[in-house]
Amino acid sequence: MALQETRTSALRSARTGRNGVAALSRHFEGELLRPGDHGFDEAASIWNGAVECRPALVARCASSDDVSAAVRFAAKNDVLVAVKGGGHNVAGSATCNGGMVIDLSPMNDVRVDPAARRARAGGGATWADVDRATQPFGLAAPGGLVSRTGIAGLTLGGGLGWLRRKWGLSCDNLASVEIVTADGSVVTASGKQNKDLFWAVRGGGGNFGVVTEFEYVLHPVGPEIMFCFVLYPAADGRQVLRGWRGFCDTAPDEVSSIVLCGTVPAEESFPEDIHGHQFVAIAALHCGTVEEGHPMLQPLRELANPLCDFSGPAPYVEVQSMFDQDYPDGLRYYWKSLFLDRFDDEAIDVLLELAAERPSPLSTVDIWQLGGAMASVGPKETAFGSRGSPYLLGAESNWEDRQEDEANRNWARDACDRMAKFASGASYSNFEPDIEASGCFDQAHLQRLAELKRRYDHGNLFRLNHNIQPG
Ligand SMILES: Cc1cc2nc3c(=O)[nH]c(=O)nc-3n(C[C@H](O)[C@H](O)[C@H](O)COP(=O)(O)OP(=O)(O)OC[C@H]3O[C@@H](n4cnc5c(N)ncnc54)[C@H](O)[C@@H]3O)c2cc1C
């Protein structure tokens, strides 16, 4: 931290001390926690153990009025603000040093209107909360691949999940949001009200305010679907990846798939004789009926001789949490990404080299199949503009030992450098560890976002995010 920033944060700490927050606490329904208070450490913690910050205050909000009061307090007292939904952003932007965390996690209520196929979820809900509420009606909102992730950060940055090719991104399925803007106003943004703001929150991240409620359009999914999860030896990687690419060329939109290159963990769920082996895995979900999905996904199970194959019909909610255990709280994480324009034989070879060079066996290098419904939304229709790329590279560095920080971070950076020649240049903000927005948007999007930032947050109160500078 720069000296200037240290001084400023000391000043802010005084304002967030016991006396400083007395006025705020009079109107606050939730909890205001300071260091030393019971529950502070847990409330201040985030998922990424490599990010170590200590806020001076955590405002655990119970309502939009609480959020509004916290925002007004921060603006008035020039207090640094971080906004926490599920706390799962790899950049660690849900916390800060010496400032205030506006913690939405108590606001995780989800209400479903099955007849209208809509769900309203609090700004602190996780995908597990949403799936738990919607699946009893055989409905789902397109979310992410890990159920403990917050809906807020994921949706505001776009949102890639198992339904992306059939129903689009999470942000494409927003009907409206309730949002507290930098002046503390509580407003609704939708296709009819505050349309500009609605455009901006669908891909522009947390730059424009604190979303207290997300209204999603729901779709019939499950409760049982066909899921493919098959691990092949890395030695057969070239054949498997070429076969997968051929499958993707003609796959229907019901199928969304991803390739993961990693190391088989020493866990009971995997046969002992393959523990420690390097694999190339295909995971794919077919969101139609199991009868349709079974034959459709079968070719993915026959690309080579598998190490193991967990494919079969499965409850949709189970698939939604299937990868949760691979991302425990407190591990060290650094992820990078690139939208790819092509995934030709040369790209496959570079990918396999990168997979073999991973410094940590917990890391993976992934390729997401894109297209389908997410590509049928025009690039200008939402702030999320990277719609045309057929694939996304994700280089996920996951490791335990802080001594290994540099090696793991460098590997993820190097992965993007070496894959850059296959890419459009843009990266996916939700997989970016650095708070730098420019690489995530093209010029036209950045310009419009900057204008809207000036309108809704000219003082850049909400700056701990992939930050758009007020234009
Ligand atoms: C294990 C894991 C799996 C993932 N899988 C996927 C995936 O399948 N698909 C995908 O697209 N992404 C995925 N991601 C990335 C994910 O989209 C981002 O990490 C996202 O930011 C997480 O949201 P969160 O609310 O938990 O984040 P937080 O860390 O709480 O917040 C991140 C940022 O979002 C903003 N924010 C949070 N809450 C609010 C709010 N209520 N109002 C306004 N702004 C807010 C703030 O700017 C904050 O800094 C995954 C991440 C992890 C850690």
The ligand as an SDF file (V2000), in Angstrom:
LIG
                    3D

 53 58  0  0  0  0  0  0  0  0999 V2000
  -15.2220  -21.2670   -6.7830 C   0  0  0  0  0  0  0  0  0  0  0  0
  -15.6720  -20.2950   -7.8130 C   0  0  0  0  0  0  0  0  0  0  0  0
  -16.3880  -20.7200   -8.9040 C   0  0  0  0  0  0  0  0  0  0  0  0
  -16.8020  -19.8280   -9.8780 C   0  0  0  0  0  0  0  0  0  0  0  0
  -17.5260  -20.2700  -10.9270 N   0  0  0  0  0  0  0  0  0  0  0  0
  -17.9920  -19.3960  -11.8340 C   0  0  0  0  0  0  0  0  0  0  0  0
  -18.8250  -19.8060  -12.8810 C   0  0  0  0  0  0  0  0  0  0  0  0
  -19.1410  -20.9760  -13.0080 O   0  0  0  0  0  0  0  0  0  0  0  0
  -19.2600  -18.8930  -13.7700 N   0  0  0  0  0  0  0  0  0  0  0  0
  -18.9290  -17.5680  -13.6510 C   0  0  0  0  0  0  0  0  0  0  0  0
  -19.3660  -16.7740  -14.4830 O   0  0  0  0  0  0  0  0  0  0  0  0
  -18.1440  -17.1340  -12.6620 N   0  0  0  0  0  0  0  0  0  0  0  0
  -17.6750  -18.0140  -11.7550 C   0  0  0  0  0  0  0  0  0  0  0  0
  -16.8780  -17.5840  -10.7430 N   0  0  0  0  0  0  0  0  0  0  0  0
  -16.4670  -16.1920  -10.7040 C   0  0  0  0  0  0  0  0  0  0  0  0
  -17.5330  -15.3720  -10.0010 C   0  0  0  0  0  0  0  0  0  0  0  0
  -18.4690  -14.9680  -10.9560 O   0  0  0  0  0  0  0  0  0  0  0  0
  -16.9320  -14.1360   -9.3410 C   0  0  0  0  0  0  0  0  0  0  0  0
  -15.9490  -14.5420   -8.4480 O   0  0  0  0  0  0  0  0  0  0  0  0
  -17.9940  -13.3020   -8.6430 C   0  0  0  0  0  0  0  0  0  0  0  0
  -17.4750  -12.0210   -8.3790 O   0  0  0  0  0  0  0  0  0  0  0  0
  -18.4440  -13.9230   -7.3580 C   0  0  0  0  0  0  0  0  0  0  0  0
  -19.5070  -13.2130   -6.8250 O   0  0  0  0  0  0  0  0  0  0  0  0
  -19.5880  -12.9380   -5.2500 P   0  0  0  0  0  0  0  0  0  0  0  0
  -20.8330  -12.1800   -5.0000 O   0  0  0  0  0  0  0  0  0  0  0  0
  -19.3570  -14.1950   -4.5130 O   0  0  0  0  0  0  0  0  0  0  0  0
  -18.3230  -12.0050   -5.1260 O   0  0  0  0  0  0  0  0  0  0  0  0
  -17.8850  -10.9230   -4.0470 P   0  0  0  0  0  0  0  0  0  0  0  0
  -16.4370  -11.1810   -3.8270 O   0  0  0  0  0  0  0  0  0  0  0  0
  -18.7740  -10.8370   -2.8780 O   0  0  0  0  0  0  0  0  0  0  0  0
  -18.0610   -9.6070   -4.8710 O   0  0  0  0  0  0  0  0  0  0  0  0
  -17.2890   -9.3250   -5.9920 C   0  0  0  0  0  0  0  0  0  0  0  0
  -17.5660   -7.9160   -6.4300 C   0  0  0  0  0  0  0  0  0  0  0  0
  -18.8850   -7.8430   -6.9250 O   0  0  0  0  0  0  0  0  0  0  0  0
  -19.4970   -6.6450   -6.4890 C   0  0  0  0  0  0  0  0  0  0  0  0
  -20.6520   -6.9820   -5.6560 N   0  0  0  0  0  0  0  0  0  0  0  0
  -20.8330   -8.0460   -4.8590 C   0  0  0  0  0  0  0  0  0  0  0  0
  -22.0550   -8.0320   -4.3380 N   0  0  0  0  0  0  0  0  0  0  0  0
  -22.6580   -6.9310   -4.8220 C   0  0  0  0  0  0  0  0  0  0  0  0
  -23.9500   -6.3780   -4.6950 C   0  0  0  0  0  0  0  0  0  0  0  0
  -24.9020   -6.9650   -3.9630 N   0  0  0  0  0  0  0  0  0  0  0  0
  -24.2210   -5.2310   -5.3520 N   0  0  0  0  0  0  0  0  0  0  0  0
  -23.2840   -4.6260   -6.1100 C   0  0  0  0  0  0  0  0  0  0  0  0
  -22.0490   -5.1160   -6.2740 N   0  0  0  0  0  0  0  0  0  0  0  0
  -21.7530   -6.2550   -5.6500 C   0  0  0  0  0  0  0  0  0  0  0  0
  -18.4670   -5.8540   -5.7480 C   0  0  0  0  0  0  0  0  0  0  0  0
  -17.8290   -4.9720   -6.6480 O   0  0  0  0  0  0  0  0  0  0  0  0
  -17.4910   -6.8980   -5.3150 C   0  0  0  0  0  0  0  0  0  0  0  0
  -16.1920   -6.3980   -5.2040 O   0  0  0  0  0  0  0  0  0  0  0  0
  -16.4690  -18.4650   -9.7530 C   0  0  0  0  0  0  0  0  0  0  0  0
  -15.7400  -18.0330   -8.6480 C   0  0  0  0  0  0  0  0  0  0  0  0
  -15.3620  -18.9220   -7.6950 C   0  0  0  0  0  0  0  0  0  0  0  0
  -14.5750  -18.4550   -6.5350 C   0  0  0  0  0  0  0  0  0  0  0  0
  1  2  1  0
  2  3  1  0
  2 52  2  0
  3  4  2  0
  4  5  1  0
  4 50  1  0
  5  6  2  0
  6  7  1  0
  6 13  1  0
  7  8  2  0
  7  9  1  0
  9 10  1  0
 10 11  2  0
 10 12  1  0
 12 13  2  0
 13 14  1  0
 14 15  1  0
 14 50  1  0
 15 16  1  0
 16 17  1  0
 16 18  1  0
 18 19  1  0
 18 20  1  0
 20 21  1  0
 20 22  1  0
 22 23  1  0
 23 24  1  0
 24 25  2  0
 24 26  1  0
 24 27  1  0
 27 28  1  0
 28 29  2  0
 28 30  1  0
 28 31  1  0
 31 32  1  0
 32 33  1  0
 33 34  1  0
 33 48  1  0
 34 35  1  0
 35 36  1  0
 35 46  1  0
 36 37  1  0
 36 45  1  0
 37 38  2  0
 38 39  1  0
 39 40  1  0
 39 45  2  0
 40 41  1  0
 40 42  2  0
 42 43  1  0
 43 44  2  0
 44 45  1  0
 46 47  1  0
 46 48  1  0
 48 49  1  0
 50 51  2  0
 51 52  1  0
 52 53  1  0
M  END
$$$$
